[in-house]
Amino acid sequence: MFFRMNTVTRLVACAAILLIAVISNVFAEPEQSKRNVDATTDAKAGLKTWAVISSAKIQKAGLADLLTAALAREKGIKLVERDRLRLVAKELTLSKMLGSSGLARRAGAGRILKADALILLTDETKDGKNFVRLVISDCRCGARLRVDYLPFVPEKIEPLAGKLLGLINETRSRFPSGIKHVFGVPHFVSRNLVHDYDHLQAGFANLLGNALASMPGVAVIETEEAHRIRREINLTDGADVKRIVPLFIIEGEFKVLRPAKAKGPTVTFSLKITDGARTVKTISPKTMKLSKAGVFLREDVPRQILQIRKNHVTSLSVDKQFAALVSRADTFARLGFWKDSTGLREAALLLKPDVVEQRILTIKETYRIVTANWPRGTISGAGHEVFERLCRSRLTRRRRALDHVEYLIRNRQVSRSVAIKLVRQTMDSIYTVRANYSSRLTEEERRKKEYLKNVYPLILDLAAESKKDSGRVYWQSILITLTLRRCDGNFLLKEDLDFLYKILTEVIPNDFPPSPGVTYLLCDVPYRPRYGDGHKRYRFSSKEYLRFLSRLKQSGKPLAIVYSRYGQLCYEVVNIKDKEDKVVLRKLWARCKSLMSEPLLGRNRYVAQGLHNMRDVIQRHLNPPKPSSPKTTQPQPKCSTGRLVFEEVPLRLKRLSGEVEPFKGVRWRSMGGIQRLVKCGDGLDVMWQTGAILFMRKKGLVEEIFVDKQPYFCDVRWDGRNVWIGTGCDGIWIVSPEGKLLAKIGKKQGLPPSDQGLLLHPIAPGKVCAIGSFGLHDRAWCAIVEFDGKDGKVNIFHRATRVPMPGEDDKKLGRDTALVFRPSWIHEFDTGKKDGNRILLVGRCTPCSEGRYWPLRIDLKTLRVSLFERGDLSFASNMSSQSYFSRDGKFVEGGRMFFHDGWVYAVGSTSWSRFNPKTWESERLNPGRLPYKYSILEAHGYHAVSAHYGLVAWDCKGTFYSISVKNLSATTRPTSNKAGEKEWVGGCPYRVIVVKQPPSKSSK
């Protein structure tokens, strides 16, 4: 089933799905290159002599004879004699001439038959339907000129023969003088921020390819052909894989724009025509309407390409072919198009199978495909067609990744630790699919067991990283973890006990120490009821478990015998029937003491601790402790609110229907009720969560304004005039203080999607800075959004589209402003300069942890984007704007902080504190923990500043409190924070930073 060193069948199969999807069949080895070029330039003879080769089923149906007879009546066709056809049938297998790997075989068949073209007919079955596959091949260079499928009904072969004859004549008309030019047209690269036009990557390539293919003598390797050849590649041995050297490779890029004044979208193209060694022509037309792109690709580009002089044609060496594929793969990978990048890398590995770096990149990129977020709108669960198709596709890729790992292991191309990490990562990728697809993963569990038994043990033959760290313990730990973790659910069956027995007795060497994973299982099973009693994890009976321990004892393996003794002892100690039977207890004591002296178990601290615990249990049964008099406990200090005064506010809620009810205990979309409160001027509070927007215009009365499960409310801000609401799937809403929806700004105005998050920051009345993120890769954007009272205007000034490639340095990635991210917080930095530019800081939740400590720095005057010069914001939570405060060039990061009435209040995990931003003196507001009634507000509550109540807090149940502070100067404890120092005040740490100016890195 898996890859072997003496064959490359699996390698070719792994590469087929998307390899070639992009540049399939376009490369050849040096010796073949010159012959192919000569063949393509020899056009005088044309396609005159033809041979028909068919499978046994086609011959038996009489279709081959009918087609041969029909061809014999056509003018300009000479057929190969039957005797020569039988000669070829003995030397070459038909199935090996069909696919892309059969170039040399088709050319060889042509030489034996003295034919110019081959007609290959085979029968195939797809989805229960029978088809005839037609392959028409040029024999000079082995290139396939046509691949078609026609329904095969043996009772209606005469009409079928007529259709085949028509397809053959159509091909003859396209190549009256044979092949003159061969082109490879990969998918175009989309340079758009959004994914709305990604489908045009293949569409534009196919449009250009079809236009070139319609010209006489031109053969184009198309994307669709790659998908059709996958089955045939699996049938070949890969020993003679050859590629046609195209006269030219055409690589294209495009960008679609929606100008405000234009009637429709426009597109800009950049096409590069190379011969593999150099660029021979670049086509960069002016921006055109998207509706004109078809004419440009169908007419203008082919005309310019065919004008290129023949002296530009050069042969490609294997190194140049490999470099071209890898370079193109890197381009797609940086944009997050891993399906294309893995296909190209697999194509490159066909040329150079032993380039370890590219194979590891293929494995890691495949892992990203398998573990990626499900597309928005996908309904998960068995039975949903789209979801099941996605699951099957991801499982197929996971199997291919395991094949690549196996190749590295069997050919000893990686170290022991690297191999273990690759196996674990690829195996663990199943859990993204398993959540809602577990019932379909029985086959994956079988494959896992086969892989662990046949492939994983070979890792021990690989070189260790160092003499000190041989990796043997790590090898065993991962093996046991994967053995005891099923692909199709969190449970263990009897078959898993049987497989564990094989692993312990046949795979793990005798000199290995005891495994903590196995000993944990042996300790845990006795405490759990069996499957018959309803336990979910262990679905085997007690008899089956005891039989497993007995088999271990009889195996003759020293470590297995010790496992058996340990497991049996655990089981008997837990299930003692008569705890007063001294004879039984003394026997258990003796067995426990014997195991404690066992050298093998002494090498495992976990086992030693388990034995000590069992010994203590037996000891307590043998010598029950005497009851002792109760100890007097010291009274615990009482909790106090200190200077904090909490006053519960009985809010009322007015529903959309007009009904009024208590606010406390109401739930909307989120289980936690209301989670945010924004002060909007002097008389309006906006309370919101993901599914509801509430206005409190009158003190004590909260009104529902929007309650909707569809829009995902992401942020609410006040610009001094109106309320701005950011949503995850419906753009930005602008609402008046009275609750009237004034406008929606979305795709029509040029606002990109924001399904992964959207944060807003008011700049002026009618103007905000919006930071959004969307898609599977968290592409991000920054824009200035303006509203003039009638319509919105969007200016996107920064795009973050770089997707990290596996193996890249996290430190360099984290300091790249183009790195994809989700916005986590926004804070306007107070520089203290009256005439200085306004600076906005944006927290980034990036794929690499390093990027989260380096927020973006946006100059709101010039719209230049750079990194915050201080950087390394690792002290705060990095997930909320409430973690930051700035004043006069000093930047403070810490817990939850709120500016109110001249003080910055900080809520800690145990108590509250505040500091004066003018003097930087801080004071603690309560001596210790709050009473239980209010303590929930510290760790699990919500806090804000209200227009009606000042500083407020509320819990997840909706109990609302107004908070004030007693003015007791005697309890004030002034402190002075120096730059860079941490100050722990009442359990709430914060750090004051002096920011250096100006920033170093910037981008427009």
VODRENRO-418482 format. One record per residue (C-alpha): z, y, x; residue in one letter. Coordinates in pm, whole numbers, padded with zeros to 5 digits, always signed. Layout:
% residues N
ZYXA...
END
This chain:
% residues 1004
+00000+00000+00000M+00081+00242+00277F-00090+00368+00588F-00147+00127+00880R-00239+00206+01239M-00550-00013+01237N-00721+00170+00950T-00785+00527+00838V-00853+00437+00478T-00533+00601+00357R-00601+00910+00568L-00938+00962+00406V-00791+00900+00061A-00516+01152+00128C-00768+01417+00224A-01009+01371-00060A-00848+01542-00353I-00878+01896-00230L-01045+01874+00109L-01321+01872+00067I-01254+02078-00247A-01314+02367-00030V-01543+02283+00256I-01622+01924+00192S-01891+01744+00383N-01987+02041+00589V-01906+01930+00940F-02042+01673+01178A-01958+01530+01517E-02156+01664+01815P-02383+01362+01865E-02479+01366+01500Q-02518+01743+01488S-02837+01771+01689K-02998+01483+01503R-02909+01643+01170N-03046+01983+01266V-03369+01824+01384D-03391+01629+01062A-03344+01936+00846T-03610+02126+01032T-03863+01844+01002D-03993+01929+00657A-04359+01832+00677K-04322+01473+00569A-04120+01547+00254G-03962+01278+00032L-04244+01030-00013K-04103+00682+00044T-03820+00588-00194W-03588+00288-00220A-03385+00179-00523V-03057-00001-00443I-02831-00110-00730S-02516-00310-00800S-02526-00664-00939A-02435-00553-01291K-02714-00293-01296I-02961-00553-01172Q-02850-00807-01431K-02900-00553-01710A-03258-00495-01591G-03209-00122-01541L-03314-00128-01173A-03638-00310-01257D-03723-00066-01537L-03659+00234-01313L-03861+00083-01026T-04153+00021-01261A-04137+00377-01390A-04127+00519-01037L-04428+00312-00938A-04633+00500-01197R-04534+00843-01059E-04774+01025-00831K-04662+01097-00475G-04398+00819-00467I-04418+00513-00245K-04158+00242-00307L-03998+00019-00044V-04083-00349-00072E-03824-00588-00220R-03801-00796+00102D-03680-00495+00294R-03431-00415+00019L-03278-00762+00048R-03251-00711+00424L-03045-00393+00371V-02827-00564+00113A-02717-00815+00379K-02632-00553+00640E-02482-00269+00435L-02240-00263+00142T-02355-00044-00144L-02009+00101-00203S-01995+00224+00157K-02312+00428+00115M-02201+00624-00191L-01942+00871-00068G-01924+01147+00189S-01818+00900+00460S-02144+00709+00415G-02369+00966+00583L-02442+00747+00884A-02488+00436+00667R-02735+00608+00439R-02928+00739+00737A-02918+00389+00892G-03043+00232+00570A-03331+00478+00567G-03430+00379+00919R-03428+00007+00835I-03618+00061+00513L-03844+00327+00662K-03762+00536+00357A-03732+00911+00309D-03487+00894+00016A-03246+00645-00143L-03163+00596-00510I-02820+00431-00537L-02712+00296-00876L-02363+00160-00945T-02166+00081-01258D-01826+00242-01309E-01559+00247-01580T-01360+00559-01664K-01110+00585-01948D-01245+00263-02098G-01607+00389-02097K-01892+00248-01886N-02112+00475-01675F-02403+00449-01435V-02351+00652-01123R-02667+00794-00967L-02666+00906-00603V-02987+01043-00452I-02972+01071-00074S-03196+01210+00195D-03234+00947+00468C-03304+01176+00761R-02951+01312+00775C-02775+01110+00503G-02703+01412+00281A-02656+01347-00089R-02895+01557-00292L-02760+01466-00634R-02463+01289-00793V-02466+01221-01168D-02295+01000-01427Y-02473+00871-01736L-02328+00657-02019P-02417+00290-01963F-02499+00084-02273V-02676-00244-02175P-02844-00258-02516E-03009+00081-02461K-03138+00064-02106I-03490+00193-02173E-03378+00545-02278P-03134+00538-01985L-03415+00454-01742A-03611+00750-01879G-03318+00986-01822K-03275+00859-01464L-03645+00911-01398L-03618+01270-01521G-03324+01341-01286L-03513+01192-00992I-03823+01402-01061N-03608+01713-01093E-03461+01640-00748T-03809+01584-00606R-03914+01923-00734S-03618+02086-00558R-03696+01918-00225F-04076+01893-00208P-04060+01902+00171S-03713+01755+00224G-03399+01945+00324I-03456+02277+00499K-03111+02432+00481H-02758+02305+00416V-02481+02543+00307F-02105+02505+00273G-01947+02741+00019V-01562+02728+00016P-01359+02886-00263H-01343+03263-00241F-01006+03421-00157V-00853+03652-00418S-00693+03963-00271R-00545+04069-00605N-00172+04113-00654L-00173+03938-00991V-00304+03590-01062H-00522+03699-01355D-00839+03652-01151Y-00748+03346-00944D-00983+03132-01153H-01271+03333-01007L-01199+03188-00660Q-01376+02866-00757A-01600+03034-01013G-01760+03276-00765F-01807+02998-00505A-01972+02769-00759N-02192+03053-00888L-02321+03125-00539L-02355+02754-00459G-02558+02688-00773N-02783+02983-00698A-02853+02852-00347L-02899+02496-00471A-03168+02611-00714S-03389+02713-00424M-03642+02463-00284P-03519+02268+00014G-03158+02395+00000V-02865+02149-00022A-02520+02285-00108V-02193+02097-00077I-02014+02187-00401E-01650+02164-00508T-01714+01928-00797E-01860+01668-00563E-01533+01644-00371A-01342+01535-00680H-01604+01274-00767R-01604+01114-00421I-01231+01043-00406R-01264+00693-00551R-01547+00604-00312E-01360+00729-00005I-01081+00482-00081N-01337+00200-00056L-01458+00287+00294T-01291+00208+00624D-01352+00555+00765G-01477+00425+01098A-01812+00604+01077D-01718+00921+00897V-01986+01179+00979K-02042+01528+00852R-02357+01731+00805I-02358+02045+01017V-02447+02321+00773P-02681+02589+00888L-02426+02834+00753F-02074+02849+00609I-02024+03128+00354I-01666+03257+00323E-01598+03516+00056G-01314+03744-00051E-01286+03967-00356F-01057+04213-00527K-01071+04311-00893V-00951+04657-01000L-00903+04825-01337R-00964+05197-01279P-00825+05420-01552A-01155+05604-01613K-01385+05302-01587A-01494+05121-01900K-01417+04782-01755G-01280+04611-01441P-01460+04650-01109T-01485+04408-00817V-01525+04450-00442T-01673+04164-00236F-01664+04082+00133S-01877+03785+00243L-01895+03643+00593K-02172+03401+00693I-02093+03199+01004T-02252+02915+01191D-01908+02793+01293G-01920+02955+01634A-01972+03317+01532R-02033+03546+01242T-02406+03593+01197V-02396+03824+00896K-02145+04020+00690T-02216+04135+00335I-01987+04410+00202S-02151+04578-00097P-02013+04878-00278K-01768+04834-00563T-01946+04706-00873M-01859+04628-01230K-01721+04278-01278L-01999+04213-01529S-02255+04270-01249K-02095+04018-01012A-02304+03732-01151G-02631+03907-01074V-02508+03995-00725F-02411+03636-00642L-02712+03473-00810R-02982+03701-00674E-02880+03948-00403D-02665+03725-00183V-02905+03424-00170P-03191+03656-00081R-02998+03808+00209Q-02873+03471+00332I-03218+03312+00346L-03344+03604+00557Q-03121+03501+00848I-03332+03392+01143R-03336+03028+01248K-03227+03106+01604N-02878+03170+01471H-02838+02801+01396V-02603+02626+01636T-02423+02296+01639S-02046+02284+01586L-01820+02094+01820S-01527+01902+01676V-01287+02162+01817D-01469+02447+01645K-01490+02256+01322Q-01118+02184+01337F-01030+02545+01420A-01243+02676+01133A-01071+02449+00881L-00720+02532+01006V-00793+02905+01009S-00914+02891+00650R-00610+02682+00552A-00375+02942+00701D-00547+03214+00498T-00484+03028+00173F-00128+02931+00274A-00023+03291+00334R-00123+03372-00022L+00061+03073-00164G-00252+02872-00256F-00106+02552-00113W-00338+02322-00304K-00631+02471-00115D-00448+02492+00218S-00332+02127+00211T-00684+02015+00124G-00826+02203+00421L-00562+02069+00658R-00633+01715+00542E-01001+01782+00605A-00916+01899+00957A-00706+01584+01013L-01012+01374+00941L-01164+01525+01253L-00846+01520+01464K-00595+01275+01313P-00338+01318+01588D-00267+01691+01564V+00098+01659+01470V+00156+02025+01389E-00108+02030+01114Q+00012+01703+00965R+00368+01835+00943I+00241+02158+00784L+00053+01947+00530T+00373+01758+00446I+00579+02076+00407K+00317+02255+00200E+00286+01951-00023T+00664+01962-00069Y+00629+02318-00194R+00365+02214-00444I+00579+01928-00576V+00898+02138-00602T+00739+02460-00731A+00857+02620-01053N+00680+02499-01364W+00413+02741-01485P+00534+02988-01744R+00498+02852-02096G+00494+02487-01991T+00679+02269-02242I+00871+02010-02041S+00949+01660-02158G+00766+01334-02204A+00490+01347-02460G+00358+01694-02380H+00009+01653-02240E+00006+01951-02001V+00350+01871-01861F+00267+01503-01809E-00056+01594-01633R+00132+01826-01399L+00390+01554-01330C+00124+01297-01248R-00047+01542-01015S+00278+01620-00833R+00365+01253-00797L+00022+01183-00649T+00074+01456-00392R+00422+01325-00310R+00276+00982-00235R+00017+01139-00007R+00291+01328+00177A+00480+01001+00230L+00160+00851+00370D+00137+01137+00621H+00500+01082+00722V+00427+00713+00767E+00132+00794+00993Y+00358+01007+01216L+00620+00732+01231I+00387+00441+01298R+00201+00630+01568N+00527+00750+01728R+00419+01115+01715Q+00753+01276+01623V+01112+01241+01731S+01372+01043+01541R+01547+01342+01382S+01220+01506+01274V+01103+01185+01108A+01433+01145+00920I+01417+01504+00794K+01057+01464+00677L+01138+01142+00493V+01441+01291+00324R+01264+01612+00222Q+00964+01428+00082T+01176+01170-00099M+01401+01438-00249D+01104+01626-00393S+01108+01372-00678I+01405+01546-00839Y+01199+01844-00955T+00991+01604-01163V+01276+01371-01260R+01465+01619-01478A+01240+01568-01781N+01019+01281-01668Y+01266+01016-01554S+01147+00749-01797S+00808+00745-01621R+00939+00702-01266L+01003+00328-01247T+00695+00285-01029E+00818+00558-00794E+01149+00372-00757E+00961+00055-00661R+00755+00248-00406R+01071+00405-00265K+01231+00066-00205K+00918-00064-00037E+00903+00244+00187Y+01269+00218+00289L+01231-00148+00374K+00898-00141+00558N+00854+00208+00703V+01192+00376+00743Y+01331+00116+00987P+01051+00203+01233L+01218+00540+01293I+01470+00366+01519L+01183+00295+01759D+01115+00668+01800L+01252+00880+02080A+01590+01046+02025A+01639+01421+02059E+01896+01375+02335S+02119+01115+02491K+02427+01269+02334K+02278+01270+01983D+02079+00951+01927S+02044+01020+01554G+02145+00663+01461R+02433+00771+01239V+02211+01027+01066Y+01944+00757+01020W+02190+00524+00848Q+02340+00800+00636S+02002+00903+00490I+01899+00541+00439L+02212+00461+00235I+02183+00789+00042T+01825+00716-00060L+01911+00354-00139T+02190+00453-00378L+01993+00734-00543R+01736+00618-00795R+01416+00809-00864C+01440+00753-01239D+01801+00844-01316G+02163+00880-01209N+02257+00515-01252F+02256+00192-01055L+02131-00145-01178L+02179-00500-01057K+01845-00471-00874E+01995-00184-00673D+02282-00410-00564L+02025-00668-00458D+01830-00405-00263F+02149-00275-00099L+02223-00632+00007Y+01883-00651+00181K+01938-00316+00351I+02282-00417+00481L+02176-00763+00597T+01811-00719+00701E+01752-00354+00793V+02066-00203+00944I+02138-00346+01292P+02466-00528+01349N+02599-00277+01604D+02604+00012+01355F+02938+00158+01235P+03040+00134+00868P+02860+00374+00637S+03071+00625+00439P+02819+00593+00154G+02871+00218+00120V+03248+00238+00153T+03259+00513-00111Y+03063+00287-00348L+03303-00002-00282L+03601+00224-00355C+03449+00389-00661D+03313+00089-00853V+03656-00068-00932P+03772+00254-01097Y+03469+00277-01330R+03420+00069-01646P+03106-00143-01641R+02789-00071-01833Y+02903-00282-02126G+03192-00041-02171D+02963+00260-02178G+02978+00392-01820H+02657+00574-01733K+02640+00536-01357R+02705+00167-01290Y+02489-00041-01520R+02585-00378-01385F+02864-00610-01494S+03180-00692-01303S+03051-01047-01248K+02729-00912-01094E+02929-00683-00869Y+03161-00961-00751L+02859-01184-00690R+02717-00906-00469F+03039-00902-00264L+03029-01279-00237S+02671-01272-00106R+02774-01020+00160L+03052-01253+00272K+02813-01548+00297Q+02544-01352+00486S+02693-01424+00828G+02651-01059+00932K+02977-00920+01081P+02949-00576+00919L+02843-00722+00583A+03143-00954+00590I+03376-00661+00657V+03215-00470+00367Y+03278-00771+00144S+03644-00796+00246R+03693-00423+00195Y+03521-00419-00146G+03709-00727-00268Q+04041-00575-00162L+03962-00247-00341C+03868-00434-00655Y+04185-00646-00658E+04421-00358-00579V+04280-00151-00865V+04284-00445-01107N+04629-00593-01035I+04729-00780-01350K+05099-00823-01276D+05232-00534-01067K+05568-00711-01030E+05428-01032-00883D+05567-01004-00531K+05369-01303-00401V+05035-01149-00496V+05139-00809-00365L+05245-00953-00026R+04909-01130+00006K+04729-00804-00066L+04953-00633+00189W+04863-00888+00455A+04489-00854+00381R+04513-00477+00396C+04698-00492+00730K+04435-00730+00867S+04152-00496+00766L+04331-00199+00922M+04318-00380+01256S+03945-00457+01216E+03759-00273+01500P+03449-00206+01290L+03641-00030+01015L+03844+00163+01267G+03526+00353+01361R+03514+00517+01017N+03780+00772+00924R+03691+00754+00556Y+03752+00377+00551V+04075+00415+00744A+04200+00671+00492Q+04102+00440+00205G+04297+00154+00359L+04601+00374+00405H+04583+00478+00041N+04562+00114-00073M+04854+00026+00152R+05060+00304-00009D+04971+00176-00358V+05080-00177-00269I+05394-00042-00102Q+05492+00150-00417R+05454-00168-00624H+05663-00370-00377L+05933-00102-00341N+05933+00129-00643P+06086+00469-00555P+06422+00554-00705K+06428+00842-00955P+06553+01164-00796S+06727+01462-00952S+06492+01748-01049P+06465+02027-00794K+06544+02381-00885T+06237+02603-00853T+06246+02963-00742Q+06133+03211-01007P+05779+03334-00943Q+05722+03708-00916P+05593+03859-01237K+05236+03981-01257C+05187+04350-01316S+04909+04588-01413T+05059+04850-01178G+04896+05186-01238R+04625+05035-01458L+04657+05084-01833V+04451+04846-02053F+04394+04945-02414E+04201+04707-02638E+03928+04877-02843V+03842+04713-03177P+03464+04770-03179L+03256+04713-03491R+02898+04584-03496L+02626+04702-03733K+02355+04440-03773R+01986+04510-03824L+02040+04412-04186S+02297+04691-04226G+02601+04465-04247E+02908+04569-04046V+03135+04310-03881E+03377+04285-03587P+03206+04302-03248F+03439+04046-03089K+03301+03694-03064G+02938+03776-03150V+02667+03587-02957R+02301+03662-02909W+02059+03488-02677R+02297+03459-02384S+02610+03246-02419M+02823+03517-02260G+02754+03783-02518G+02689+04139-02396I+02667+04155-02016Q+02570+04517-01934R+02660+04867-02045L+02469+05179-01937V+02598+05533-01991K+02313+05744-02131C+02421+06108-02132G+02740+06230-02293D+02715+06060-02630G+02526+05732-02596L+02613+05393-02453D+02348+05121-02437V+02490+04768-02431M+02247+04489-02359W+02174+04134-02247Q+01862+03921-02222T+01809+03895-02597G+01963+04207-02750A+01973+04585-02709I+02264+04769-02877L+02332+05143-02907F+02678+05297-02942M+02608+05652-03057R+02928+05681-03255K+03256+05593-03088K+03366+05245-03190G+03044+05150-03375L+02781+04937-03198V+02437+04912-03363E+02170+04645-03310E+01841+04808-03207I+01634+04513-03078F+01720+04147-03120V+01438+03925-03004D+01414+03589-02830K+01066+03652-02694Q+01098+03962-02472P+01327+03892-02178Y+01520+04216-02130F+01567+04268-01756C+01701+04621-01713D+01797+04934-01907V+01804+05286-01761R+01845+05646-01882W+01610+05914-01744D+01794+06209-01901G+01568+06215-02204R+01489+05860-02318N+01604+05503-02264V+01373+05284-02051W+01387+04907-02109I+01228+04663-01864G+01120+04327-02008T+01003+04008-01846G+00693+03950-02059C+00617+04271-02249D+00613+04549-01991G+00833+04858-02013I+00961+04998-02342W+01051+05364-02390I+01303+05427-02666V+01443+05755-02800S+01822+05812-02822P+01789+05750-03194E+01659+05398-03127G+01291+05463-03206K+01035+05278-02992L+00813+05554-02851L+00573+05350-02636A+00512+05031-02445K+00366+05042-02096I+00208+04716-01989G-00111+04548-01879K-00332+04800-02058K-00191+05082-01843Q-00218+04872-01524G+00141+04744-01504L+00151+04401-01331P+00346+04107-01480P+00722+04084-01429S+00825+03740-01554D+01048+03684-01249Q+01237+04012-01276G+01198+04387-01332L+01433+04667-01221L+01401+05037-01298L+01532+05353-01133H+01499+05696-01299P+01349+05969-01080I+01312+06247-01337A+01276+06276-01713P+00969+06073-01803G+00939+05916-01457K+01087+05598-01306V+01033+05372-01007C+00975+05014-01122A+01015+04706-00902I+00883+04378-01046G+00812+04021-00950S+00605+03747-01110F+00439+03409-01074G+00520+03083-00900L+00550+03253-00559H+00745+03565-00667D+00474+03814-00579R+00632+04157-00600A+00517+04512-00660W+00655+04866-00655C+00519+05133-00886A+00582+05484-01014I+00564+05483-01394V+00531+05807-01588E+00544+05882-01960F+00417+06214-02095D+00531+06160-02452G+00211+05987-02560K+00095+05736-02303D+00205+05585-01975G+00062+05610-01625K+00116+05351-01352V+00075+05401-00977N+00128+05082-00774I+00212+05188-00419F+00336+04865-00263H+00242+04498-00297R+00434+04204-00148A+00209+03897-00148T+00287+03715+00175R+00413+03364+00110V+00607+03205+00401P+00435+02919+00576M+00647+02617+00674P+00789+02651+01022G+00770+03031+01043E+01057+03219+01205D+01299+03335+00934D+01407+03639+01134K+01052+03770+01163K+00975+03686+00802L+01285+03861+00674G+01171+04187+00834R+00823+04179+00683D+00778+04431+00401T+00488+04223+00262A+00708+03916+00208L+00728+03803-00156V+01061+03860-00330F+01251+03907-00653R+01426+04244-00690P+01803+04198-00703S+01937+04555-00692W+01830+04920-00663I+02036+05201-00513H+01942+05562-00438E+02079+05645-00096F+02258+05979-00067D+02154+06113+00274T+02367+06426+00239G+02068+06650+00319K+01985+06897+00047K+01621+06936+00154D+01573+06575+00257G+01352+06322+00082N+01507+06100-00180R+01548+05745-00048I+01555+05437-00267L+01686+05101-00143L+01568+04778-00304V+01748+04448-00253G+01519+04150-00203R+01579+03789-00302C+01328+03631-00064T+01231+03268+00009P+01409+03296+00345C+01773+03398+00362S+01712+03656+00635E+01509+03879+00403G+01803+03920+00164R+01992+04117+00429Y+01705+04364+00485W+01634+04570+00173P+01323+04782+00131L+01350+05155+00196R+01124+05366-00027I+01064+05734+00042D+01018+05868-00311L+00827+06172-00184K+00568+06002+00037T+00598+05654-00125L+00615+05499+00219R+00782+05158+00224V+00981+05031+00520S+01297+04836+00591L+01643+04988+00566F+01722+05080+00925E+02083+04962+00916R+01988+04625+00767G+02208+04317+00775D+02374+04389+00441L+02567+04062+00447S+02904+04191+00331F+02836+04240-00041A+02707+03999-00302S+02344+04117-00258N+02286+04047-00625M+02389+04366-00805S+02346+04743-00778S+02719+04769-00845Q+02789+04639-00493S+02674+04961-00322Y+02771+05327-00303F+02656+05611-00073S+02761+05967-00008R+02664+06215+00268D+02482+05957+00482G+02756+05697+00456K+02671+05370+00290F+02942+05151+00134V+02895+04787+00044E+03155+04567-00119G+03249+04409-00450G+03188+04563-00792R+03213+04941-00759M+03191+05219-01020F+03190+05595-00970F+03398+05769-01236H+03582+06098-01250D+03549+06165-00876G+03668+05820-00766W+03491+05499-00668V+03668+05208-00837Y+03642+04865-00674A+03723+04547-00863V+03845+04267-00638G+03915+03900-00692S+04292+03960-00726T+04346+04329-00793S+04190+04675-00823W+04159+04966-00583S+03979+05299-00557R+03878+05548-00288F+03786+05915-00279N+03431+05961-00141P+03517+06312-00016K+03815+06216+00196T+03747+05838+00221W+04111+05770+00141E+04179+05456-00060S+04467+05338-00274E+04571+05017-00442R+04610+05032-00819L+04818+04718-00889N+05060+04529-00660P+04935+04175-00725G+04746+03969-00973R+04702+04103-01321L+04877+03928-01610P+04680+03633-01743Y+04563+03833-02044K+04368+04067-01814Y+04307+03844-01511S+03992+03702-01670I+03841+04049-01629L+03855+04020-01249E+03654+03706-01186A+03461+03652-01509H+03460+03987-01684G+03217+04276-01707Y+03283+04638-01608H+03106+04969-01659A+03151+05340-01722V+03118+05441-02087S+03021+05777-02234A+03290+05734-02501H+03575+05550-02324Y+03536+05615-01950G+03609+05308-01738L+03579+04995-01954V+03592+04618-01916A+03525+04327-02150W+03537+03949-02129D+03286+03682-02227C+03434+03662-02577K+03367+04029-02645G+03725+04161-02616T+03669+04525-02514F+03919+04733-02312Y+03942+05097-02217S+04106+05140-01873I+04294+05442-01743S+04504+05504-01430V+04857+05644-01418K+04892+05938-01182N+05183+05818-00966L+05159+05979-00622S+05445+05768-00487A+05232+05456-00484T+04938+05616-00304T+04859+05453+00028R+04597+05661+00212P+04381+05490+00468T+04094+05608+00681S+03788+05385+00717N+03592+05425+01036K+03221+05351+01044A+03150+04980+01053G+03510+04874+00984E+03611+04647+00697K+03896+04759+00473E+04069+04503+00254W+04228+04684-00035V+04392+04483-00310G+04174+04178-00247G+03856+04391-00262C+03685+04430+00076P+03430+04700+00143Y+03257+04836+00451R+03150+05190+00535V+02826+05222+00732I+02677+05525+00908V+02301+05496+00864V+02064+05577+01150K+01752+05778+01071Q+01458+05752+01065P+01346+05392+00988P+01126+05209+01234S+00879+04996+01038K+00675+05139+00754S+00371+05066+00545S+00180+05260+00284K
END
